[in-house]
Amino acid sequence: MGKSKCYRYRVTVILVIILIVMSILSIPIDITYPVEGGKYGNMVPTIHELQLLDKINENRTDNSAGNLKLNASLCWVARAHSQDMIDYDFFDHNSSIKGQFNGATFSERVGAYTEYENSYIGECIALKNWGIDVESVMTSWKNSPEHWAIIIDPNFNEIGIGLLEGEWGGTPDAGLHTAVFGGDNIAVDLSVSDLDMVFDPPSPSEGEVVNISARIHNLKLTDAFPVMVKFFDGDPNSGGMQIGTEQQIPHILIHGESASVNVLWNTTWEAGSHNIYVVVDEDNVITETNEGNNIAFKSLVVNVTNPLIHLSKGWNLVSFPYIMSNTSLEYVLGSIKGEYDAVQFFNSSDALDPWKHYYISKSSHMNHLYNLDNKKGFWVHITNPEDTIFLYNGTQPTSNQTIQFHPGWNMVGYPSLTNHNRTVGLNNITFGTEVDAVQWYDAATKTWHDMGPDDNFVPGSGYWVHANVECEWEVPL
């Protein structure tokens, strides 16, 4: 059983189709009614409503009519009318006298609750007694000249869809389908500025996770969906790295309103100053009157928690004072990835093959240095001609660290955060007895130095220590 009607007013087109068959599916959908002041809440489209939108836009594209965008106020009117038809057991464009619209006509209903008063509007409704069925409804509308004329009308540019299920006419799970079309020439303008960006915490220390949020505004008179947002560390047009994944405002962004999105950023290895960018609708899915206010940036300083180690071009003899849970070479040197090509360590406990190497250019089976810890001094060859900063992340020692000296030369680190002169730094080791030489290398001047009694052990440096006997060095904190 089916019928259709077509009403034409000065700026209004109204169509109806009735499809009643057996009930086989029920998917309840909650309705968001407007609150005082004309707001419509978060109108999140259901999967069926998005499917119907896709079907309508596919047919419009095939007929050069242009895609329709979802409009929150039209969506609310569509859902509310479907709910009224369920609640009061009727099927018509005019509202029930018993319902919230007090018997309003289609044009009165749309004019009172949307921005489309005195505008070009249209409506298609359909009823199925087996539930929501996007495919069948689209087929029926396509087979009806009156409905088809609305669907491919190029004067429409927005739509509201409300698909609901409920008891109707004795059928327990009937599907009510309402699509409301609007045709005003209204545009979108999405906006974001640095004032809309918030960092939490505002002054993070390296290794902290920062919550980066941005508030997006819809300045014009047309609703926007979907609104996609990306965050970048650095200018995205100049090689900036995307932070996290692309975020979406989960509901239709109503005209004149704003919504926030956020992303989490792990600042491990990120000490220093950063320009954090937010980009709205980077792929230009939404047509706007002004694309120039879709990008903004704000500066964020990630504070250094560990002492910086400055490296020069060429060979540097270094160490790091902190205890790392992950001692793999590539992880430890992660902050200078791409700026070094070789690492070497002299293992005094291996008399037959003391030199252990790691070369970027060699395959893994030809390298024999895989781990670095805070007790090792090691050579790292820097290729960057500029000053290179080695950052590391770990736990500060809470007790003296023990380093084993073997007779002869030992390449060692300095696992302490305090400068100590030679006597205090050697602590339990007597210079001239257990050891007779301590040397360090100045990479900036490429010169060797013998440590005198007033010279200091410095965090971040590596040392050659010549031991006369087997002994243990208790490095003071």
C-alpha positions as CSV (number, residue, x, y, z in Angstrom):
1,M,0.0,0.0,0.0
2,G,1.4,3.4,-0.8
3,K,0.5,7.0,-1.8
4,S,2.3,10.3,-2.5
5,K,1.3,13.9,-2.4
6,C,3.0,17.0,-3.7
7,Y,2.4,20.5,-2.4
8,R,4.0,23.5,-3.9
9,Y,4.1,26.9,-2.2
10,R,6.0,30.1,-3.2
11,V,9.2,28.7,-1.7
12,T,8.2,25.4,-0.3
13,V,8.1,21.9,-1.9
14,I,6.5,19.0,0.1
15,L,6.4,15.4,-0.8
16,V,5.3,12.2,0.9
17,I,5.6,8.5,0.3
18,I,4.1,5.8,2.4
19,L,5.6,2.3,2.5
20,I,4.1,-0.2,4.9
21,V,5.5,-3.8,5.1
22,M,6.3,-6.5,7.7
23,S,8.5,-5.6,10.7
24,I,11.9,-7.4,11.0
25,L,14.3,-4.9,12.6
26,S,14.2,-2.5,15.5
27,I,17.1,-0.1,16.4
28,P,15.9,2.5,19.0
29,I,17.4,6.0,18.7
30,D,17.3,8.7,21.3
31,I,16.0,12.1,20.4
32,T,17.7,15.3,21.4
33,Y,15.1,18.0,21.9
34,P,15.9,21.7,21.8
35,V,16.5,23.5,25.1
36,E,15.4,27.0,25.9
37,G,17.1,29.5,23.7
38,G,16.8,27.6,20.5
39,K,19.9,25.4,21.0
40,Y,19.8,21.9,19.6
41,G,22.3,20.0,21.7
42,N,24.9,17.7,20.2
43,M,23.1,16.3,17.2
44,V,25.2,13.3,16.5
45,P,24.0,11.5,13.3
46,T,23.2,7.9,13.6
47,I,24.8,5.3,11.3
48,H,21.5,5.0,9.4
49,E,21.1,8.7,9.0
50,L,24.7,8.9,7.6
51,Q,23.9,6.1,5.2
52,L,20.9,7.9,3.9
53,L,22.9,11.1,3.5
54,D,25.5,9.1,1.5
55,K,22.8,7.6,-0.7
56,I,21.2,11.0,-1.4
57,N,24.6,12.6,-2.2
58,E,25.6,9.7,-4.5
59,N,22.4,10.4,-6.5
60,R,22.9,14.1,-6.5
61,T,26.5,13.7,-7.6
62,D,25.4,11.5,-10.5
63,N,23.0,14.3,-11.5
64,S,25.4,17.3,-11.0
65,A,23.4,18.6,-8.1
66,G,26.1,19.0,-5.5
67,N,26.4,17.3,-2.1
68,L,24.2,18.3,0.8
69,K,25.6,19.1,4.2
70,L,23.9,18.1,7.5
71,N,22.3,21.0,9.4
72,A,21.6,20.5,13.1
73,S,18.3,22.5,13.2
74,L,17.0,20.6,10.2
75,C,18.1,17.3,11.8
76,W,16.2,18.2,15.0
77,V,13.0,19.1,13.1
78,A,13.3,15.8,11.1
79,R,13.8,13.7,14.2
80,A,11.1,15.5,16.1
81,H,8.6,15.0,13.3
82,S,9.4,11.3,13.0
83,Q,8.9,11.0,16.8
84,D,5.6,12.9,16.6
85,M,4.3,10.5,14.0
86,I,5.3,7.5,16.2
87,D,3.8,9.1,19.4
88,Y,0.5,10.1,17.9
89,D,0.0,7.3,15.3
90,F,-0.3,9.5,12.2
91,F,1.6,9.9,8.9
92,D,1.5,13.3,7.3
93,H,3.6,16.4,6.7
94,N,1.4,18.5,9.0
95,S,2.0,17.9,12.7
96,S,-0.4,16.3,15.1
97,I,-2.6,18.8,17.0
98,K,-1.7,16.7,20.1
99,G,2.0,17.0,19.7
100,Q,4.6,19.6,20.5
101,F,4.1,21.5,17.2
102,N,0.3,22.0,17.8
103,G,-0.8,21.0,14.4
104,A,1.8,23.2,12.6
105,T,2.2,22.7,8.8
106,F,5.5,21.6,7.4
107,S,6.6,25.1,6.5
108,E,5.5,26.5,9.9
109,R,7.4,23.8,11.7
110,V,10.6,24.3,9.7
111,G,10.3,28.1,9.9
112,A,9.8,28.2,13.6
113,Y,12.7,25.8,14.6
114,T,15.4,26.4,11.9
115,E,17.1,29.4,10.2
116,Y,15.1,28.5,7.0
117,E,12.1,30.8,7.6
118,N,10.8,32.1,4.3
119,S,13.4,29.9,2.5
120,Y,13.4,27.3,-0.2
121,I,12.5,24.0,1.6
122,G,11.3,20.5,0.9
123,E,10.5,17.3,2.8
124,C,10.3,13.6,2.0
125,I,8.8,11.1,4.5
126,A,8.5,7.4,4.4
127,L,7.0,4.7,6.6
128,K,8.0,1.0,6.8
129,N,6.5,-1.4,9.3
130,W,9.6,-3.5,9.4
131,G,11.9,-0.8,10.7
132,I,14.5,1.5,9.3
133,D,15.5,0.5,5.7
134,V,17.7,3.0,3.9
135,E,18.0,1.0,0.7
136,S,14.3,0.4,0.3
137,V,13.4,4.0,1.0
138,M,15.9,5.3,-1.5
139,T,14.6,2.9,-4.1
140,S,11.0,4.1,-3.5
141,W,11.9,7.8,-3.6
142,K,13.9,7.3,-6.8
143,N,10.8,5.6,-8.4
144,S,8.6,8.6,-7.5
145,P,9.1,11.6,-9.8
146,E,8.0,14.0,-7.1
147,H,10.4,12.7,-4.6
148,W,13.2,12.3,-7.2
149,A,12.8,16.0,-8.1
150,I,13.5,17.1,-4.5
151,I,16.4,14.7,-4.1
152,I,18.3,16.1,-7.1
153,D,17.1,19.7,-6.9
154,P,20.4,21.8,-7.2
155,N,18.8,24.6,-5.2
156,F,19.1,22.6,-2.0
157,N,22.5,22.6,-0.2
158,E,21.6,21.4,3.4
159,I,19.6,18.5,4.8
160,G,18.2,17.2,8.1
161,I,17.6,13.5,8.5
162,G,15.6,11.8,11.3
163,L,15.2,8.0,11.2
164,L,13.3,6.5,14.2
165,E,11.7,3.2,15.1
166,G,8.7,2.6,17.3
167,E,5.1,1.3,17.6
168,W,2.9,2.7,14.9
169,G,-0.5,1.6,13.8
170,G,-0.3,-1.7,15.8
171,T,3.1,-2.5,14.3
172,P,5.6,-2.8,17.1
173,D,8.8,-1.7,15.2
174,A,7.8,0.6,12.4
175,G,10.4,2.8,10.8
176,L,9.7,6.5,10.3
177,H,11.9,8.3,7.8
178,T,12.0,12.1,7.5
179,A,14.3,14.1,5.3
180,V,14.1,17.9,5.4
181,F,15.9,19.9,2.7
182,G,17.0,23.6,2.9
183,G,18.1,25.8,0.1
184,D,19.4,29.1,1.3
185,N,22.7,30.3,0.1
186,I,24.4,30.3,3.5
187,A,28.1,29.6,4.0
188,V,30.3,28.2,6.7
189,D,33.3,29.9,8.3
190,L,35.3,27.8,10.7
191,S,37.8,29.6,12.8
192,V,40.6,29.0,15.3
193,S,43.2,31.3,16.9
194,D,46.1,31.0,19.3
195,L,43.8,32.3,22.0
196,D,41.7,29.1,21.5
197,M,44.7,26.8,22.3
198,V,45.4,25.5,25.8
199,F,48.3,23.4,27.0
200,D,47.9,21.2,30.2
201,P,50.3,21.5,31.9
202,P,51.2,24.9,30.5
203,S,54.9,24.5,31.3
204,P,55.7,20.8,31.0
205,S,59.0,19.1,31.9
206,E,60.5,16.8,29.3
207,G,58.8,13.4,29.5
208,E,55.4,14.7,30.6
209,V,52.3,14.0,28.6
210,V,50.7,17.3,27.5
211,N,47.0,17.6,26.7
212,I,46.7,20.0,23.8
213,S,43.2,21.4,23.2
214,A,41.8,23.8,20.7
215,R,38.3,25.4,20.6
216,I,36.9,25.6,17.1
217,H,34.2,28.2,16.2
218,N,31.6,28.2,13.4
219,L,31.1,31.9,12.7
220,K,28.5,31.9,9.9
221,L,24.9,30.8,9.6
222,T,25.4,27.3,8.3
223,D,26.1,24.2,10.4
224,A,29.2,22.2,9.6
225,F,29.9,18.4,9.6
226,P,32.3,16.7,9.7
227,V,34.7,19.1,11.3
228,M,38.2,17.5,11.3
229,V,41.2,18.9,13.2
230,K,44.9,18.1,13.1
231,F,47.7,19.2,15.5
232,F,51.4,19.6,14.5
233,D,54.7,20.2,16.1
234,G,56.0,22.9,13.7
235,D,54.5,24.4,10.6
236,P,52.7,21.7,8.6
237,N,53.6,23.5,5.4
238,S,57.3,23.3,6.3
239,G,57.8,19.8,7.5
240,G,56.0,20.0,10.9
241,M,55.3,16.6,12.4
242,Q,51.7,15.6,13.1
243,I,50.9,15.0,16.8
244,G,48.6,12.0,17.3
245,T,45.8,11.2,14.9
246,E,43.3,13.5,13.2
247,Q,40.5,14.5,15.6
248,Q,36.8,15.0,14.7
249,I,34.2,17.1,16.5
250,P,31.7,14.2,17.1
251,H,28.5,16.2,16.4
252,I,27.3,18.8,13.9
253,L,28.9,22.1,14.7
254,I,25.9,24.4,14.9
255,H,26.3,27.8,13.4
256,G,27.4,30.4,15.9
257,E,28.6,27.8,18.3
258,S,32.0,26.3,19.3
259,A,33.4,23.0,20.3
260,S,36.8,21.7,21.6
261,V,39.0,18.9,20.5
262,N,42.2,17.6,22.0
263,V,45.2,15.4,21.5
264,L,47.9,14.0,23.9
265,W,51.6,14.6,23.2
266,N,54.4,12.7,24.9
267,T,57.3,15.1,25.3
268,T,60.1,12.5,25.8
269,W,63.1,13.8,23.8
270,E,61.2,17.0,23.1
271,A,63.0,19.5,25.4
272,G,63.1,23.0,24.0
273,S,60.8,25.5,22.3
274,H,58.1,24.3,20.0
275,N,55.4,26.0,17.9
276,I,52.3,23.9,18.1
277,Y,49.9,24.3,15.2
278,V,46.2,23.5,14.9
279,V,44.7,23.1,11.5
280,V,40.9,22.9,10.9
281,D,39.5,21.1,7.8
282,E,43.0,20.6,6.2
283,D,41.5,18.6,3.3
284,N,38.9,21.3,2.5
285,V,35.9,18.9,2.9
286,I,33.8,21.9,4.0
287,T,33.3,24.9,1.7
288,E,34.0,28.1,3.6
289,T,33.8,31.8,2.9
290,N,37.2,32.3,4.6
291,E,39.9,29.7,4.6
292,G,42.5,32.0,6.1
293,N,41.5,31.5,9.8
294,N,41.7,27.7,9.7
295,I,45.2,27.6,11.1
296,A,46.9,28.9,14.3
297,F,49.9,28.2,16.4
298,K,51.1,28.8,19.9
299,S,54.5,28.5,21.5
300,L,55.2,25.8,24.1
301,V,58.5,25.4,26.0
302,V,59.2,21.9,27.2
303,N,61.6,22.2,30.1
304,V,64.8,20.2,30.3
305,T,64.7,17.7,33.2
306,N,68.2,16.3,32.6
307,P,71.5,18.1,32.0
308,L,72.2,18.9,28.4
309,I,75.2,17.4,26.7
310,H,76.6,19.4,23.9
311,L,78.4,17.5,21.1
312,S,80.7,18.8,18.4
313,K,81.2,17.6,14.9
314,G,83.6,14.6,14.9
315,W,84.4,12.3,17.8
316,N,83.1,13.1,21.4
317,L,83.9,11.1,24.5
318,V,80.7,11.2,26.6
319,S,78.6,9.5,29.2
320,F,75.2,10.2,30.8
321,P,74.5,10.2,34.6
322,Y,71.0,8.8,34.7
323,I,69.8,5.2,35.0
324,M,67.8,4.2,32.0
325,S,65.2,1.4,32.0
326,N,65.9,0.9,28.2
327,T,69.6,0.7,27.5
328,S,69.5,-0.1,23.8
329,L,71.9,2.1,21.9
330,E,69.3,3.3,19.5
331,Y,66.9,4.3,22.3
332,V,69.6,6.0,24.4
333,L,70.8,8.0,21.4
334,G,67.3,8.7,20.1
335,S,67.5,12.4,20.6
336,I,70.4,12.6,18.1
337,K,69.1,10.1,15.6
338,G,70.4,11.1,12.1
339,E,73.2,13.2,13.6
340,Y,75.7,10.5,14.3
341,D,77.2,7.6,12.2
342,A,79.3,5.6,14.6
343,V,79.7,4.7,18.3
344,Q,82.6,3.0,20.0
345,F,83.3,1.6,23.5
346,F,86.4,0.0,25.0
347,N,85.6,-3.0,27.1
348,S,88.5,-3.5,29.4
349,S,87.1,-6.8,30.7
350,D,87.5,-8.3,27.2
351,A,91.2,-8.7,26.7
352,L,91.0,-10.4,23.3
353,D,88.5,-8.0,21.7
354,P,88.1,-4.9,23.8
355,W,86.8,-2.5,21.1
356,K,83.0,-2.7,20.5
357,H,81.6,-0.8,17.5
358,Y,78.3,0.4,16.1
359,Y,78.3,1.8,12.6
360,I,75.1,3.1,11.0
361,S,76.4,2.0,7.6
362,K,77.0,-1.6,8.6
363,S,74.5,-4.4,8.8
364,S,73.5,-5.6,12.3
365,H,75.7,-8.8,12.3
366,M,78.8,-6.7,11.8
367,N,78.1,-4.4,14.8
368,H,78.9,-5.6,18.4
369,L,77.8,-2.7,20.5
370,Y,74.1,-2.8,21.4
371,N,73.7,-1.3,24.8
372,L,74.8,1.8,26.7
373,D,74.4,2.5,30.4
374,N,75.5,5.3,32.8
375,K,78.7,3.5,33.8
376,K,80.1,3.5,30.3
377,G,82.1,6.2,28.7
378,F,81.7,6.0,24.9
379,W,82.8,7.6,21.7
380,V,80.1,9.0,19.4
381,H,80.9,10.4,16.0
382,I,78.7,13.4,15.1
383,T,78.1,14.3,11.5
384,N,76.1,17.5,12.1
385,P,78.3,20.5,11.5
386,E,76.4,22.5,14.0
387,D,76.3,22.1,17.8
388,T,74.3,19.0,18.7
389,I,72.4,18.6,21.9
390,F,72.2,15.0,23.4
391,L,69.1,14.6,25.5
392,Y,68.4,11.6,27.7
393,N,65.7,10.4,30.0
394,G,66.0,8.3,33.0
395,T,66.1,8.1,36.8
396,Q,68.6,10.0,38.9
397,P,70.8,7.6,41.0
398,T,69.9,7.6,44.7
399,S,73.1,5.9,45.8
400,N,76.7,5.7,44.7
401,Q,77.2,3.8,41.5
402,T,80.0,1.2,41.4
403,I,82.3,0.9,38.4
404,Q,84.9,-1.9,38.0
405,F,88.4,-1.0,37.1
406,H,90.6,-3.6,35.5
407,P,94.4,-3.2,35.3
408,G,95.3,-1.0,32.4
409,W,93.1,1.6,30.6
410,N,89.4,1.7,31.3
411,M,86.8,3.8,29.4
412,V,84.2,4.8,32.0
413,G,81.3,7.1,32.5
414,Y,80.6,9.5,35.4
415,P,77.1,8.6,36.9
416,S,76.8,11.7,39.1
417,L,75.0,15.0,38.7
418,T,77.7,16.9,40.7
419,N,81.0,18.4,39.7
420,H,83.7,17.0,41.9
421,N,87.5,17.6,41.8
422,R,89.7,14.7,41.2
423,T,90.2,13.7,44.9
424,V,86.6,14.0,45.9
425,G,85.4,12.4,42.6
426,L,87.6,9.4,42.9
427,N,86.2,9.0,46.4
428,N,87.4,5.6,47.7
429,I,90.2,5.4,45.0
430,T,93.6,6.9,45.8
431,F,95.2,8.7,42.9
432,G,98.8,7.5,42.6
433,T,98.1,4.1,44.2
434,E,95.1,2.3,42.6
435,V,95.0,4.6,39.6
436,D,97.7,6.9,38.2
437,A,96.0,8.7,35.3
438,V,92.6,10.2,34.4
439,Q,92.2,11.7,30.9
440,W,89.4,13.5,29.1
441,Y,88.9,14.8,25.6
442,D,87.8,18.3,24.5
443,A,85.8,17.7,21.3
444,A,85.5,21.4,20.6
445,T,89.3,21.9,20.5
446,K,90.1,18.3,19.7
447,T,92.6,18.2,22.5
448,W,93.5,15.7,25.2
449,H,93.8,16.7,28.9
450,D,95.3,15.0,32.0
451,M,93.1,15.6,35.0
452,G,95.0,17.5,37.7
453,P,94.0,17.6,41.4
454,D,91.9,20.8,41.0
455,D,90.2,19.7,37.7
456,N,86.6,18.5,38.0
457,F,84.8,15.4,36.9
458,V,81.8,16.8,34.9
459,P,78.4,15.1,34.3
460,G,78.1,14.1,30.6
461,S,81.8,13.5,30.0
462,G,83.5,10.2,29.5
463,Y,87.0,9.4,30.9
464,W,89.9,7.2,30.4
465,V,91.2,5.9,33.7
466,H,94.5,3.9,34.0
467,A,94.3,1.4,36.9
468,N,97.3,-0.3,38.5
469,V,95.2,-3.0,40.2
470,E,91.7,-4.5,40.0
471,C,89.5,-2.2,42.1
472,E,86.0,-0.8,42.4
473,W,85.2,2.9,42.1
474,E,82.3,4.2,44.2
475,V,81.2,7.2,42.3
476,P,79.8,9.9,44.7
477,L,76.5,11.5,44.0
